Amino acid sequence: FFVEGADYFETRLPLVFTRTIADPAGGLKVTGKSGPHLYGALLARDEVTNILIPGDQSDDLVTLNESSTSMFARYRRELGGSATIGGLVSARRGEDYENTVIAADSLYRFTQSDSVRVQLAGSRTEYPDALAAALGQQQGAFEGHAIHATYGHSDRNWSWGSQYNELSPEFRADSGFINQVGVRSGSAYAERRVRGGPDTWFRNIYFSVGADSTQQYEGNWTEWGADIGATYQGPRQSEFSFNLAPNQEYYAGTTYHNFRWSAFGSIQATPDVALSLEVRGGEQIDFNNAQQADTLTLSPAATLNIGRRMSGQLSYDYQVFETKTGEHIFDVHLPQARLLYHFNRRSYVRTIIQYEKVDFAGEKEDNLLTQFLFSYRVNAQTVFLAGYSDTSNDEGSVFVKVGYAFLF
């Protein structure tokens, strides 16, 4: 209920994240589009009040022992074919807690290749006195602001753009997902496309460069990063890419100079089998121990078509984290299998099996997740869903859902 239609409330700043409604007692939602008008509204009563309290270096997730009411409202209007304007309001209210965000956004395409987006937001927040004192937050009501601006250009052979974000230390969006405030950041990129053809050894080759910088609001620290990459696209829907990324990062009073790299490859091996492999490695910050560490991630995957009605996906993610002297910090194994079977155009079943094995500083955990979903579309406006899921660490759960789209 809360995930479906969530894109109606999406803006460049993530001010609405419907999964913040953790344990709903009830809710009402309306979304729709009529001509140039797009609108949406959601009202829900939540038995659990989870609050993400952001900072410039870390964040805290806390739970209030009280219920709350959440409300989102979104409106956007198209102005011809070259511009849009919109607004968004979100609010959460508890017994001695409140957070309200009001935002406005606009898009303007001044040529077929160039566009500018701007979003402005302001917030008013008041935490319970005990919570504010425990986490070093302001007592009483306080206000903050956020700014987002982007420029982008895209034509047949070139694309480039830039972006600026500013989030004051007092800005809060408790109905969204903003986990860092008190920073100003900017970025820029450029990409060149070289076109091949059916008689050449490549379809497209891309060369790209990018850079970004983040500064603490008072100027106490600065981070930056850069990316240099290349991508090849060829026969059999093949794609191979490589990226180099030097970075300067700051944490707990220390500045780290980290270098990371990544590589990706995929190919349609047969009409019914697609294969891919992603590898990432380099240096990252071990935040638990405030030190520099080496990491390696491997992610092979395969997509299969099994006859006309069945398809499947197999994936395996492996990550290892070690100190610069080679001491083990943690490793994770995450294999997963997905199987989808269509009975006809209206109904299908989906099964997911996922196994997780973690070794964190010698403490080992494993967990098996299974999920089953049946979907039946009665007509273009009505869908029926039923499913079951469980893990080896929790009891299983059964759910039933009926969705209906009203036409105005």
Rosetta blueprint (number, residue, H / E / L):
1 F L
2 F L
3 V L
4 E L
5 G L
6 A H
7 D H
8 Y H
9 F H
10 E L
11 T L
12 R L
13 L L
14 P L
15 L L
16 V L
17 F L
18 T H
19 R H
20 T H
21 I L
22 A L
23 D L
24 P E
25 A E
26 G E
27 G E
28 L E
29 K E
30 V E
31 T E
32 G E
33 K E
34 S E
35 G L
36 P L
37 H E
38 L E
39 Y E
40 G E
41 A E
42 L E
43 L E
44 A E
45 R E
46 D E
47 E L
48 V L
49 T E
50 N E
51 I E
52 L E
53 I E
54 P E
55 G E
56 D L
57 Q L
58 S L
59 D E
60 D E
61 L E
62 V E
63 T E
64 L E
65 N L
66 E L
67 S L
68 S E
69 T E
70 S E
71 M E
72 F E
73 A E
74 R E
75 Y E
76 R E
77 R E
78 E E
79 L E
80 G L
81 G L
82 S L
83 A E
84 T E
85 I E
86 G E
87 G E
88 L E
89 V E
90 S E
91 A E
92 R E
93 R E
94 G L
95 E L
96 D L
97 Y L
98 E E
99 N E
100 T E
101 V E
102 I E
103 A E
104 A E
105 D E
106 S E
107 L E
108 Y E
109 R E
110 F L
111 T L
112 Q L
113 S L
114 D E
115 S E
116 V E
117 R E
118 V E
119 Q E
120 L E
121 A E
122 G E
123 S E
124 R E
125 T E
126 E E
127 Y L
128 P L
129 D H
130 A H
131 L H
132 A H
133 A H
134 A H
135 L H
136 G L
137 Q L
138 Q L
139 Q L
140 G L
141 A L
142 F E
143 E E
144 G E
145 H E
146 A E
147 I E
148 H E
149 A E
150 T E
151 Y E
152 G E
153 H E
154 S E
155 D L
156 R L
157 N L
158 W E
159 S E
160 W E
161 G E
162 S E
163 Q E
164 Y E
165 N E
166 E E
167 L E
168 S L
169 P L
170 E L
171 F L
172 R L
173 A L
174 D L
175 S L
176 G L
177 F L
178 I L
179 N L
180 Q E
181 V L
182 G L
183 V E
184 R E
185 S E
186 G E
187 S E
188 A E
189 Y E
190 A E
191 E E
192 R E
193 R E
194 V E
195 R E
196 G L
197 G L
198 P L
199 D L
200 T L
201 W L
202 F L
203 R L
204 N E
205 I E
206 Y E
207 F E
208 S E
209 V E
210 G E
211 A E
212 D E
213 S E
214 T E
215 Q E
216 Q E
217 Y L
218 E L
219 G L
220 N L
221 W L
222 T E
223 E E
224 W E
225 G E
226 A E
227 D E
228 I E
229 G E
230 A E
231 T E
232 Y E
233 Q E
234 G E
235 P L
236 R L
237 Q L
238 S E
239 E E
240 F E
241 S E
242 F E
243 N E
244 L E
245 A E
246 P E
247 N E
248 Q E
249 E E
250 Y E
251 Y E
252 A L
253 G L
254 T E
255 T E
256 Y E
257 H E
258 N E
259 F E
260 R E
261 W E
262 S E
263 A E
264 F E
265 G E
266 S E
267 I E
268 Q E
269 A E
270 T E
271 P L
272 D L
273 V E
274 A E
275 L E
276 S E
277 L E
278 E E
279 V E
280 R E
281 G E
282 G E
283 E E
284 Q E
285 I E
286 D E
287 F L
288 N L
289 N L
290 A L
291 Q E
292 Q E
293 A E
294 D E
295 T E
296 L E
297 T E
298 L E
299 S E
300 P E
301 A E
302 A E
303 T E
304 L E
305 N E
306 I E
307 G L
308 R L
309 R L
310 M E
311 S E
312 G E
313 Q E
314 L E
315 S E
316 Y E
317 D E
318 Y E
319 Q E
320 V E
321 F E
322 E E
323 T E
324 K L
325 T L
326 G L
327 E L
328 H E
329 I E
330 F E
331 D E
332 V E
333 H E
334 L E
335 P E
336 Q E
337 A E
338 R E
339 L E
340 L E
341 Y E
342 H E
343 F L
344 N L
345 R L
346 R L
347 S E
348 Y E
349 V E
350 R E
351 T E
352 I E
353 I E
354 Q E
355 Y E
356 E E
357 K E
358 V E
359 D E
360 F E
361 A L
362 G L
363 E E
364 K E
365 E E
366 D E
367 N E
368 L E
369 L E
370 T E
371 Q E
372 F E
373 L E
374 F E
375 S E
376 Y E
377 R E
378 V L
379 N L
380 A L
381 Q L
382 T E
383 V E
384 F E
385 L E
386 A E
387 G E
388 Y E
389 S E
390 D E
391 T E
392 S L
393 N L
394 D E
395 E E
396 G E
397 S E
398 V E
399 F E
400 V E
401 K E
402 V E
403 G E
404 Y E
405 A L
406 F L
407 L L
408 F L
